[in-house]
Amino acid sequence: MAIARLAGGPLDGQIIPLDPGVTDSLIMPYGEGQLIYRRVGAEANTGAHDGPTEARFVYEEATEDINPDPDGRDE
């Protein structure tokens, strides 16, 4: 099993299972749009006995505005 460590954006710090075949980006639903994370660096923990393989993904963009205040108020 491989895992993805997400950095930046609304999912910063999350760890999710990484599906086989995912190569350079993750596109995930978020609100009314999608979040795009891009893979950076080499995989870690690729040995037989050092835990799950890890890949780091960094936030790149969202397809819709991310509004932390769903009421639409500006503070």
PDB file of N, CA, C and O in Angstrom:
ATOM      1  N   MET A   1       0.845  -1.186   0.000  1.00  0.00           N
ATOM      2  CA  MET A   1       0.000   0.000   0.000  1.00  0.00           C
ATOM      3  C   MET A   1       0.883   1.240   0.000  1.00  0.00           C
ATOM      4  O   MET A   1       1.906   1.282   0.684  1.00  0.00           O
ATOM      5  N   ALA A   2       0.495   2.223  -0.751  1.00  0.00           N
ATOM      6  CA  ALA A   2       1.205   3.495  -0.796  1.00  0.00           C
ATOM      7  C   ALA A   2       0.287   4.583  -0.243  1.00  0.00           C
ATOM      8  O   ALA A   2      -0.937   4.477  -0.302  1.00  0.00           O
ATOM      9  N   ILE A   3       0.910   5.632   0.296  1.00  0.00           N
ATOM     10  CA  ILE A   3       0.149   6.755   0.822  1.00  0.00           C
ATOM     11  C   ILE A   3       0.641   8.053   0.209  1.00  0.00           C
ATOM     12  O   ILE A   3       1.792   8.164  -0.214  1.00  0.00           O
ATOM     13  N   ALA A   4      -0.253   9.037   0.169  1.00  0.00           N
ATOM     14  CA  ALA A   4       0.080  10.374  -0.312  1.00  0.00           C
ATOM     15  C   ALA A   4       0.021  11.327   0.875  1.00  0.00           C
ATOM     16  O   ALA A   4      -0.967  11.354   1.608  1.00  0.00           O
ATOM     17  N   ARG A   5       1.077  12.104   1.061  1.00  0.00           N
ATOM     18  CA  ARG A   5       1.106  13.164   2.072  1.00  0.00           C
ATOM     19  C   ARG A   5       0.841  14.477   1.348  1.00  0.00           C
ATOM     20  O   ARG A   5       1.581  14.853   0.439  1.00  0.00           O
ATOM     21  N   LEU A   6      -0.223  15.175   1.756  1.00  0.00           N
ATOM     22  CA  LEU A   6      -0.614  16.415   1.084  1.00  0.00           C
ATOM     23  C   LEU A   6      -0.043  17.612   1.824  1.00  0.00           C
ATOM     24  O   LEU A   6      -0.072  17.665   3.053  1.00  0.00           O
ATOM     25  N   ALA A   7       0.479  18.576   1.067  1.00  0.00           N
ATOM     26  CA  ALA A   7       1.065  19.785   1.644  1.00  0.00           C
ATOM     27  C   ALA A   7       0.428  21.007   0.988  1.00  0.00           C
ATOM     28  O   ALA A   7       0.302  21.076  -0.234  1.00  0.00           O
ATOM     29  N   GLY A   8       0.031  21.964   1.816  1.00  0.00           N
ATOM     30  CA  GLY A   8      -0.563  23.199   1.322  1.00  0.00           C
ATOM     31  C   GLY A   8      -2.042  23.031   1.012  1.00  0.00           C
ATOM     32  O   GLY A   8      -2.576  21.922   1.022  1.00  0.00           O
ATOM     33  N   GLY A   9      -2.683  24.143   0.738  1.00  0.00           N
ATOM     34  CA  GLY A   9      -4.097  24.122   0.387  1.00  0.00           C
ATOM     35  C   GLY A   9      -4.988  23.685   1.537  1.00  0.00           C
ATOM     36  O   GLY A   9      -4.525  23.555   2.670  1.00  0.00           O
ATOM     37  N   PRO A  10      -6.250  23.459   1.254  1.00  0.00           N
ATOM     38  CA  PRO A  10      -7.208  23.132   2.301  1.00  0.00           C
ATOM     39  C   PRO A  10      -6.995  21.762   2.936  1.00  0.00           C
ATOM     40  O   PRO A  10      -7.500  21.513   4.031  1.00  0.00           O
ATOM     41  N   LEU A  11      -6.267  20.875   2.282  1.00  0.00           N
ATOM     42  CA  LEU A  11      -6.051  19.535   2.830  1.00  0.00           C
ATOM     43  C   LEU A  11      -4.639  19.357   3.394  1.00  0.00           C
ATOM     44  O   LEU A  11      -4.159  18.231   3.524  1.00  0.00           O
ATOM     45  N   ASP A  12      -3.984  20.453   3.723  1.00  0.00           N
ATOM     46  CA  ASP A  12      -2.621  20.421   4.245  1.00  0.00           C
ATOM     47  C   ASP A  12      -2.505  19.459   5.429  1.00  0.00           C
ATOM     48  O   ASP A  12      -3.302  19.510   6.366  1.00  0.00           O
ATOM     49  N   GLY A  13      -1.513  18.594   5.371  1.00  0.00           N
ATOM     50  CA  GLY A  13      -1.255  17.660   6.453  1.00  0.00           C
ATOM     51  C   GLY A  13      -2.027  16.355   6.369  1.00  0.00           C
ATOM     52  O   GLY A  13      -1.790  15.454   7.174  1.00  0.00           O
ATOM     53  N   GLN A  14      -2.934  16.227   5.427  1.00  0.00           N
ATOM     54  CA  GLN A  14      -3.713  14.998   5.295  1.00  0.00           C
ATOM     55  C   GLN A  14      -2.862  13.885   4.684  1.00  0.00           C
ATOM     56  O   GLN A  14      -1.973  14.130   3.868  1.00  0.00           O
ATOM     57  N   ILE A  15      -3.157  12.675   5.097  1.00  0.00           N
ATOM     58  CA  ILE A  15      -2.528  11.483   4.529  1.00  0.00           C
ATOM     59  C   ILE A  15      -3.657  10.623   3.981  1.00  0.00           C
ATOM     60  O   ILE A  15      -4.600  10.284   4.696  1.00  0.00           O
ATOM     61  N   ILE A  16      -3.549  10.274   2.699  1.00  0.00           N
ATOM     62  CA  ILE A  16      -4.603   9.473   2.072  1.00  0.00           C
ATOM     63  C   ILE A  16      -3.985   8.277   1.356  1.00  0.00           C
ATOM     64  O   ILE A  16      -2.819   8.327   0.965  1.00  0.00           O
ATOM     65  N   PRO A  17      -4.752   7.201   1.180  1.00  0.00           N
ATOM     66  CA  PRO A  17      -4.247   6.070   0.392  1.00  0.00           C
ATOM     67  C   PRO A  17      -4.015   6.510  -1.050  1.00  0.00           C
ATOM     68  O   PRO A  17      -4.783   7.293  -1.609  1.00  0.00           O
ATOM     69  N   LEU A  18      -2.969   6.005  -1.624  1.00  0.00           N
ATOM     70  CA  LEU A  18      -2.619   6.353  -3.002  1.00  0.00           C
ATOM     71  C   LEU A  18      -2.957   5.176  -3.903  1.00  0.00           C
ATOM     72  O   LEU A  18      -2.379   4.097  -3.772  1.00  0.00           O
ATOM     73  N   ASP A  19      -3.879   5.387  -4.802  1.00  0.00           N
ATOM     74  CA  ASP A  19      -4.286   4.328  -5.721  1.00  0.00           C
ATOM     75  C   ASP A  19      -3.153   3.976  -6.674  1.00  0.00           C
ATOM     76  O   ASP A  19      -2.401   4.854  -7.098  1.00  0.00           O
ATOM     77  N   PRO A  20      -3.026   2.691  -7.016  1.00  0.00           N
ATOM     78  CA  PRO A  20      -2.022   2.303  -8.011  1.00  0.00           C
ATOM     79  C   PRO A  20      -2.288   3.037  -9.327  1.00  0.00           C
ATOM     80  O   PRO A  20      -3.439   3.233  -9.715  1.00  0.00           O
ATOM     81  N   GLY A  21      -1.249   3.426  -9.985  1.00  0.00           N
ATOM     82  CA  GLY A  21      -1.404   4.103 -11.267  1.00  0.00           C
ATOM     83  C   GLY A  21      -1.397   5.615 -11.178  1.00  0.00           C
ATOM     84  O   GLY A  21      -1.272   6.283 -12.205  1.00  0.00           O
ATOM     85  N   VAL A  22      -1.528   6.191  -9.964  1.00  0.00           N
ATOM     86  CA  VAL A  22      -1.446   7.647  -9.826  1.00  0.00           C
ATOM     87  C   VAL A  22       0.012   8.035 -10.028  1.00  0.00           C
ATOM     88  O   VAL A  22       0.890   7.547  -9.318  1.00  0.00           O
ATOM     89  N   THR A  23       0.271   8.904 -10.989  1.00  0.00           N
ATOM     90  CA  THR A  23       1.650   9.230 -11.307  1.00  0.00           C
ATOM     91  C   THR A  23       2.065  10.624 -10.864  1.00  0.00           C
ATOM     92  O   THR A  23       2.947  10.762 -10.016  1.00  0.00           O
ATOM     93  N   ASP A  24       1.448  11.657 -11.419  1.00  0.00           N
ATOM     94  CA  ASP A  24       1.972  12.993 -11.155  1.00  0.00           C
ATOM     95  C   ASP A  24       0.984  13.961 -10.522  1.00  0.00           C
ATOM     96  O   ASP A  24       1.388  15.048 -10.109  1.00  0.00           O
ATOM     97  N   SER A  25      -0.295  13.609 -10.429  1.00  0.00           N
ATOM     98  CA  SER A  25      -1.238  14.541  -9.825  1.00  0.00           C
ATOM     99  C   SER A  25      -2.407  13.809  -9.180  1.00  0.00           C
ATOM    100  O   SER A  25      -2.753  12.688  -9.550  1.00  0.00           O
ATOM    101  N   LEU A  26      -3.003  14.487  -8.200  1.00  0.00           N
ATOM    102  CA  LEU A  26      -4.230  14.028  -7.564  1.00  0.00           C
ATOM    103  C   LEU A  26      -5.282  15.099  -7.804  1.00  0.00           C
ATOM    104  O   LEU A  26      -5.023  16.282  -7.583  1.00  0.00           O
ATOM    105  N   ILE A  27      -6.440  14.706  -8.244  1.00  0.00           N
ATOM    106  CA  ILE A  27      -7.552  15.634  -8.432  1.00  0.00           C
ATOM    107  C   ILE A  27      -8.689  15.119  -7.561  1.00  0.00           C
ATOM    108  O   ILE A  27      -9.197  14.016  -7.761  1.00  0.00           O
ATOM    109  N   MET A  28      -9.080  15.947  -6.582  1.00  0.00           N
ATOM    110  CA  MET A  28     -10.068  15.508  -5.608  1.00  0.00           C
ATOM    111  C   MET A  28     -11.231  16.485  -5.533  1.00  0.00           C
ATOM    112  O   MET A  28     -11.038  17.694  -5.654  1.00  0.00           O
ATOM    113  N   PRO A  29     -12.443  15.964  -5.332  1.00  0.00           N
ATOM    114  CA  PRO A  29     -13.596  16.854  -5.178  1.00  0.00           C
ATOM    115  C   PRO A  29     -13.469  17.659  -3.891  1.00  0.00           C
ATOM    116  O   PRO A  29     -12.980  17.158  -2.879  1.00  0.00           O
ATOM    117  N   TYR A  30     -13.915  18.914  -3.941  1.00  0.00           N
ATOM    118  CA  TYR A  30     -13.896  19.782  -2.762  1.00  0.00           C
ATOM    119  C   TYR A  30     -14.968  20.835  -2.960  1.00  0.00           C
ATOM    120  O   TYR A  30     -14.851  21.677  -3.850  1.00  0.00           O
ATOM    121  N   GLY A  31     -15.999  20.801  -2.153  1.00  0.00           N
ATOM    122  CA  GLY A  31     -17.103  21.746  -2.312  1.00  0.00           C
ATOM    123  C   GLY A  31     -17.737  21.582  -3.676  1.00  0.00           C
ATOM    124  O   GLY A  31     -18.092  20.473  -4.074  1.00  0.00           O
ATOM    125  N   GLU A  32     -17.879  22.678  -4.388  1.00  0.00           N
ATOM    126  CA  GLU A  32     -18.464  22.641  -5.726  1.00  0.00           C
ATOM    127  C   GLU A  32     -17.423  22.401  -6.812  1.00  0.00           C
ATOM    128  O   GLU A  32     -17.776  22.248  -7.982  1.00  0.00           O
ATOM    129  N   GLY A  33     -16.151  22.366  -6.444  1.00  0.00           N
ATOM    130  CA  GLY A  33     -15.093  22.220  -7.442  1.00  0.00           C
ATOM    131  C   GLY A  33     -14.171  21.058  -7.139  1.00  0.00           C
ATOM    132  O   GLY A  33     -14.582  20.043  -6.576  1.00  0.00           O
ATOM    133  N   GLN A  34     -12.922  21.225  -7.523  1.00  0.00           N
ATOM    134  CA  GLN A  34     -11.907  20.195  -7.324  1.00  0.00           C
ATOM    135  C   GLN A  34     -10.611  20.846  -6.872  1.00  0.00           C
ATOM    136  O   GLN A  34     -10.341  22.008  -7.176  1.00  0.00           O
ATOM    137  N   LEU A  35      -9.811  20.075  -6.138  1.00  0.00           N
ATOM    138  CA  LEU A  35      -8.472  20.486  -5.740  1.00  0.00           C
ATOM    139  C   LEU A  35      -7.465  19.696  -6.553  1.00  0.00           C
ATOM    140  O   LEU A  35      -7.664  18.511  -6.824  1.00  0.00           O
ATOM    141  N   ILE A  36      -6.389  20.350  -6.938  1.00  0.00           N
ATOM    142  CA  ILE A  36      -5.348  19.689  -7.707  1.00  0.00           C
ATOM    143  C   ILE A  36      -4.047  19.758  -6.914  1.00  0.00           C
ATOM    144  O   ILE A  36      -3.580  20.836  -6.545  1.00  0.00           O
ATOM    145  N   TYR A  37      -3.477  18.586  -6.663  1.00  0.00           N
ATOM    146  CA  TYR A  37      -2.189  18.456  -5.986  1.00  0.00           C
ATOM    147  C   TYR A  37      -1.225  17.774  -6.951  1.00  0.00           C
ATOM    148  O   TYR A  37      -1.596  16.813  -7.626  1.00  0.00           O
ATOM    149  N   ARG A  38       0.021  18.271  -7.018  1.00  0.00           N
ATOM    150  CA  ARG A  38       1.045  17.712  -7.899  1.00  0.00           C
ATOM    151  C   ARG A  38       2.120  17.010  -7.075  1.00  0.00           C
ATOM    152  O   ARG A  38       2.514  17.486  -6.010  1.00  0.00           O
ATOM    153  N   ARG A  39       2.587  15.874  -7.581  1.00  0.00           N
ATOM    154  CA  ARG A  39       3.640  15.110  -6.914  1.00  0.00           C
ATOM    155  C   ARG A  39       4.971  15.861  -7.013  1.00  0.00           C
ATOM    156  O   ARG A  39       5.308  16.417  -8.059  1.00  0.00           O
ATOM    157  N   VAL A  40       5.715  15.867  -5.914  1.00  0.00           N
ATOM    158  CA  VAL A  40       7.048  16.459  -5.898  1.00  0.00           C
ATOM    159  C   VAL A  40       8.005  15.482  -5.224  1.00  0.00           C
ATOM    160  O   VAL A  40       7.628  14.770  -4.293  1.00  0.00           O
ATOM    161  N   GLY A  41       9.223  15.459  -5.696  1.00  0.00           N
ATOM    162  CA  GLY A  41      10.245  14.623  -5.084  1.00  0.00           C
ATOM    163  C   GLY A  41      10.061  13.140  -5.357  1.00  0.00           C
ATOM    164  O   GLY A  41       9.142  12.707  -6.053  1.00  0.00           O
ATOM    165  N   ALA A  42      10.979  12.387  -4.774  1.00  0.00           N
ATOM    166  CA  ALA A  42      10.974  10.933  -4.942  1.00  0.00           C
ATOM    167  C   ALA A  42      10.148  10.280  -3.845  1.00  0.00           C
ATOM    168  O   ALA A  42       9.912  10.879  -2.796  1.00  0.00           O
ATOM    169  N   GLU A  43       9.715   9.061  -4.091  1.00  0.00           N
ATOM    170  CA  GLU A  43       8.983   8.310  -3.082  1.00  0.00           C
ATOM    171  C   GLU A  43       9.918   7.964  -1.915  1.00  0.00           C
ATOM    172  O   GLU A  43      11.121   7.787  -2.102  1.00  0.00           O
ATOM    173  N   ALA A  44       9.351   7.872  -0.728  1.00  0.00           N
ATOM    174  CA  ALA A  44      10.099   7.493   0.473  1.00  0.00           C
ATOM    175  C   ALA A  44       9.591   6.145   0.961  1.00  0.00           C
ATOM    176  O   ALA A  44       8.496   5.718   0.596  1.00  0.00           O
ATOM    177  N   ASN A  45      10.375   5.489   1.773  1.00  0.00           N
ATOM    178  CA  ASN A  45      10.023   4.192   2.364  1.00  0.00           C
ATOM    179  C   ASN A  45       9.704   3.161   1.279  1.00  0.00           C
ATOM    180  O   ASN A  45       8.638   2.546   1.293  1.00  0.00           O
ATOM    181  N   THR A  46      10.621   2.981   0.357  1.00  0.00           N
ATOM    182  CA  THR A  46      10.384   2.052  -0.739  1.00  0.00           C
ATOM    183  C   THR A  46      10.918   0.653  -0.460  1.00  0.00           C
ATOM    184  O   THR A  46      10.778  -0.244  -1.291  1.00  0.00           O
ATOM    185  N   GLY A  47      11.533   0.462   0.714  1.00  0.00           N
ATOM    186  CA  GLY A  47      12.062  -0.851   1.069  1.00  0.00           C
ATOM    187  C   GLY A  47      10.970  -1.794   1.543  1.00  0.00           C
ATOM    188  O   GLY A  47       9.827  -1.393   1.765  1.00  0.00           O
ATOM    189  N   ALA A  48      11.348  -3.050   1.692  1.00  0.00           N
ATOM    190  CA  ALA A  48      10.384  -4.080   2.071  1.00  0.00           C
ATOM    191  C   ALA A  48       9.926  -3.970   3.522  1.00  0.00           C
ATOM    192  O   ALA A  48       8.834  -4.431   3.856  1.00  0.00           O
ATOM    193  N   HIS A  49      10.736  -3.372   4.386  1.00  0.00           N
ATOM    194  CA  HIS A  49      10.426  -3.385   5.819  1.00  0.00           C
ATOM    195  C   HIS A  49      10.441  -2.003   6.468  1.00  0.00           C
ATOM    196  O   HIS A  49      10.662  -1.908   7.676  1.00  0.00           O
ATOM    197  N   ASP A  50      10.217  -0.947   5.722  1.00  0.00           N
ATOM    198  CA  ASP A  50      10.266   0.395   6.315  1.00  0.00           C
ATOM    199  C   ASP A  50       8.933   1.134   6.253  1.00  0.00           C
ATOM    200  O   ASP A  50       8.910   2.365   6.230  1.00  0.00           O
ATOM    201  N   GLY A  51       7.836   0.407   6.226  1.00  0.00           N
ATOM    202  CA  GLY A  51       6.509   1.027   6.234  1.00  0.00           C
ATOM    203  C   GLY A  51       5.980   1.254   4.839  1.00  0.00           C
ATOM    204  O   GLY A  51       6.617   0.883   3.853  1.00  0.00           O
ATOM    205  N   PRO A  52       4.793   1.875   4.757  1.00  0.00           N
ATOM    206  CA  PRO A  52       4.187   2.099   3.447  1.00  0.00           C
ATOM    207  C   PRO A  52       4.983   3.103   2.619  1.00  0.00           C
ATOM    208  O   PRO A  52       5.571   4.041   3.156  1.00  0.00           O
ATOM    209  N   THR A  53       4.993   2.895   1.331  1.00  0.00           N
ATOM    210  CA  THR A  53       5.632   3.839   0.425  1.00  0.00           C
ATOM    211  C   THR A  53       4.887   5.165   0.511  1.00  0.00           C
ATOM    212  O   THR A  53       3.656   5.197   0.506  1.00  0.00           O
ATOM    213  N   GLU A  54       5.645   6.267   0.590  1.00  0.00           N
ATOM    214  CA  GLU A  54       5.054   7.599   0.695  1.00  0.00           C
ATOM    215  C   GLU A  54       5.433   8.451  -0.501  1.00  0.00           C
ATOM    216  O   GLU A  54       6.572   8.425  -0.969  1.00  0.00           O
ATOM    217  N   ALA A  55       4.459   9.206  -0.986  1.00  0.00           N
ATOM    218  CA  ALA A  55       4.696  10.186  -2.043  1.00  0.00           C
ATOM    219  C   ALA A  55       4.171  11.532  -1.535  1.00  0.00           C
ATOM    220  O   ALA A  55       3.115  11.590  -0.904  1.00  0.00           O
ATOM    221  N   ARG A  56       4.902  12.605  -1.808  1.00  0.00           N
ATOM    222  CA  ARG A  56       4.496  13.938  -1.364  1.00  0.00           C
ATOM    223  C   ARG A  56       3.822  14.663  -2.518  1.00  0.00           C
ATOM    224  O   ARG A  56       4.324  14.684  -3.642  1.00  0.00           O
ATOM    225  N   PHE A  57       2.675  15.254  -2.215  1.00  0.00           N
ATOM    226  CA  PHE A  57       1.922  16.035  -3.195  1.00  0.00           C
ATOM    227  C   PHE A  57       1.705  17.434  -2.632  1.00  0.00           C
ATOM    228  O   PHE A  57       1.336  17.592  -1.468  1.00  0.00           O
ATOM    229  N   VAL A  58       1.936  18.443  -3.460  1.00  0.00           N
ATOM    230  CA  VAL A  58       1.823  19.843  -3.055  1.00  0.00           C
ATOM    231  C   VAL A  58       0.636  20.484  -3.776  1.00  0.00           C
ATOM    232  O   VAL A  58       0.423  20.267  -4.969  1.00  0.00           O
ATOM    233  N   TYR A  59      -0.125  21.272  -3.028  1.00  0.00           N
ATOM    234  CA  TYR A  59      -1.300  21.967  -3.578  1.00  0.00           C
ATOM    235  C   TYR A  59      -0.893  22.860  -4.738  1.00  0.00           C
ATOM    236  O   TYR A  59       0.072  23.618  -4.650  1.00  0.00           O
ATOM    237  N   GLU A  60      -1.647  22.757  -5.827  1.00  0.00           N
ATOM    238  CA  GLU A  60      -1.391  23.597  -6.988  1.00  0.00           C
ATOM    239  C   GLU A  60      -2.515  24.591  -7.237  1.00  0.00           C
ATOM    240  O   GLU A  60      -2.262  25.783  -7.411  1.00  0.00           O
ATOM    241  N   GLU A  61      -3.769  24.105  -7.256  1.00  0.00           N
ATOM    242  CA  GLU A  61      -4.870  25.015  -7.544  1.00  0.00           C
ATOM    243  C   GLU A  61      -6.214  24.381  -7.200  1.00  0.00           C
ATOM    244  O   GLU A  61      -6.313  23.180  -6.951  1.00  0.00           O
ATOM    245  N   ALA A  62      -7.243  25.225  -7.196  1.00  0.00           N
ATOM    246  CA  ALA A  62      -8.620  24.776  -7.038  1.00  0.00           C
ATOM    247  C   ALA A  62      -9.389  25.236  -8.265  1.00  0.00           C
ATOM    248  O   ALA A  62      -9.107  26.301  -8.813  1.00  0.00           O
ATOM    249  N   THR A  63     -10.355  24.443  -8.698  1.00  0.00           N
ATOM    250  CA  THR A  63     -11.125  24.819  -9.880  1.00  0.00           C
ATOM    251  C   THR A  63     -12.209  25.839  -9.561  1.00  0.00           C
ATOM    252  O   THR A  63     -12.743  26.478 -10.469  1.00  0.00           O
ATOM    253  N   GLU A  64     -12.541  26.000  -8.285  1.00  0.00           N
ATOM    254  CA  GLU A  64     -13.514  26.991  -7.823  1.00  0.00           C
ATOM    255  C   GLU A  64     -12.887  27.775  -6.674  1.00  0.00           C
ATOM    256  O   GLU A  64     -11.955  27.290  -6.033  1.00  0.00           O
ATOM    257  N   ASP A  65     -13.385  28.977  -6.409  1.00  0.00           N
ATOM    258  CA  ASP A  65     -12.903  29.739  -5.268  1.00  0.00           C
ATOM    259  C   ASP A  65     -13.163  28.964  -3.993  1.00  0.00           C
ATOM    260  O   ASP A  65     -14.214  28.346  -3.829  1.00  0.00           O
ATOM    261  N   ILE A  66     -12.196  29.004  -3.093  1.00  0.00           N
ATOM    262  CA  ILE A  66     -12.355  28.372  -1.787  1.00  0.00           C
ATOM    263  C   ILE A  66     -12.751  29.467  -0.820  1.00  0.00           C
ATOM    264  O   ILE A  66     -11.948  30.340  -0.493  1.00  0.00           O
ATOM    265  N   ASN A  67     -13.984  29.419  -0.365  1.00  0.00           N
ATOM    266  CA  ASN A  67     -14.523  30.452   0.509  1.00  0.00           C
ATOM    267  C   ASN A  67     -14.660  29.885   1.919  1.00  0.00           C
ATOM    268  O   ASN A  67     -15.532  29.051   2.163  1.00  0.00           O
ATOM    269  N   PRO A  68     -13.812  30.323   2.854  1.00  0.00           N
ATOM    270  CA  PRO A  68     -13.912  29.783   4.207  1.00  0.00           C
ATOM    271  C   PRO A  68     -15.177  30.225   4.939  1.00  0.00           C
ATOM    272  O   PRO A  68     -15.519  29.644   5.969  1.00  0.00           O
ATOM    273  N   ASP A  69     -15.886  31.250   4.427  1.00  0.00           N
ATOM    274  CA  ASP A  69     -17.115  31.735   5.044  1.00  0.00           C
ATOM    275  C   ASP A  69     -18.273  31.480   4.083  1.00  0.00           C
ATOM    276  O   ASP A  69     -18.511  32.279   3.178  1.00  0.00           O
ATOM    277  N   PRO A  70     -18.998  30.373   4.272  1.00  0.00           N
ATOM    278  CA  PRO A  70     -20.067  30.041   3.319  1.00  0.00           C
ATOM    279  C   PRO A  70     -21.202  31.051   3.264  1.00  0.00           C
ATOM    280  O   PRO A  70     -21.992  31.024   2.321  1.00  0.00           O
ATOM    281  N   ASP A  71     -21.310  31.953   4.256  1.00  0.00           N
ATOM    282  CA  ASP A  71     -22.342  32.977   4.232  1.00  0.00           C
ATOM    283  C   ASP A  71     -21.979  34.129   3.299  1.00  0.00           C
ATOM    284  O   ASP A  71     -22.817  34.982   3.008  1.00  0.00           O
ATOM    285  N   GLY A  72     -20.728  34.154   2.829  1.00  0.00           N
ATOM    286  CA  GLY A  72     -20.297  35.173   1.901  1.00  0.00           C
ATOM    287  C   GLY A  72     -19.952  36.514   2.531  1.00  0.00           C
ATOM    288  O   GLY A  72     -19.812  37.512   1.825  1.00  0.00           O
ATOM    289  N   ARG A  73     -19.816  36.547   3.838  1.00  0.00           N
ATOM    290  CA  ARG A  73     -19.480  37.810   4.502  1.00  0.00           C
ATOM    291  C   ARG A  73     -17.989  38.036   4.477  1.00  0.00           C
ATOM    292  O   ARG A  73     -17.211  37.095   4.628  1.00  0.00           O
ATOM    293  N   ASP A  74     -17.588  39.263   4.290  1.00  0.00           N
ATOM    294  CA  ASP A  74     -16.177  39.650   4.405  1.00  0.00           C
ATOM    295  C   ASP A  74     -15.973  40.226   5.785  1.00  0.00           C
ATOM    296  O   ASP A  74     -16.773  41.033   6.258  1.00  0.00           O
ATOM    297  N   GLU A  75     -14.908  39.812   6.424  1.00  0.00           N
ATOM    298  CA  GLU A  75     -14.614  40.359   7.769  1.00  0.00           C
ATOM    299  C   GLU A  75     -13.371  41.186   7.749  1.00  0.00           C
ATOM    300  O   GLU A  75     -12.970  41.724   8.782  1.00  0.00           O
TER     301      GLU A  75
END
